[in-house]
Amino acid sequence: MSQPCLPPSFSLSPATAKSGASITVAADDASCNPRYGENAQIQVEVYDGSGAKVLETLAPTNDAGAFSVSLDLPTDAVPARA
């Protein structure tokens, strides 16, 4: 039996961003072969310090799980630690 192929870890940059700033959420290819297919997508959700969802989007991912999506934080988002 083969080991499960988990999605790759993602990163957030910049490490610190203020309300209204742009952030990028990204991941490199998985170290295994998840074979997500050519139409694969990832759902990205961002919550502010109050726990409110302030962004939600779908972004394309490659067959091995790599993706990069840039988002603009709302100006009224409550500060929080990522």
N, C-alpha and C positions, 0 to 999 in steps of 0.2 A: 504494500500500500504506500502511495506517495504522500509526502508531507503536504499540508495545506499551503497554498500560495497566498500569503497575505498582501494587502495593498501596501505600497511604499509609504514611508513616513513623509509628512508634509512639513513645509517651513513657511514662516510668515516673515515678511520684511516690509518696511523696516521693523526692528524689534519694538520701537516705540513710535506711536502715531497719535496725533491729536484729532479731535472731531473735525471733519471736513478734509482730512488728508487722504492720500491714496495709499493702499496697501496691496501687496502681492502675495497670494497663496500659491505655492508651487510644490511639486514633487518630481523626483527623478524616476527613471524606470525602476520597477520592482527588481529584486535580486533573483527572482524566479521568473517563470513565464505564465502570468495569469490569463493570457489570451482573452482580453476583454472585447476584442473585435474592433472593426473600423468605425463604428458609430457609438462607441462608449462615451459616457458622460459621467462627470462627478458633480455632486450637489454640494455647494458651499454655503454655509450659514454663518452669519456673524451676529453675536449677541453683545449688547452693551452692558455696562456696569449694573444696570437695574434688572438685568435678565431678559430684557425685551429683544426680540429678533429684529435687527435693523437692516439686514441685507440677506437675500437668498437668491442664488443664481445657479444655473446649470452651465458647466463648461466642458468642452471636449477634452477627452483624455486619449492617449494613444493605446495601442494594444497591450503595452507593458505597464500602463498606469501613470506615465508621466503627464503632467499638466502644468499650466501656469495661467493664472487669472488675476487681473488687476481690478480692484474695486475702490470706489470713492466712499469713504465713511460719511454718513450724514452729519451735518453740522450740529444737530441737536442730540447726538449720541452721548450717553452718559459715560464718562471715563471708566476704564477697567484695566486689569492686567490680563494679558493674553496667556 
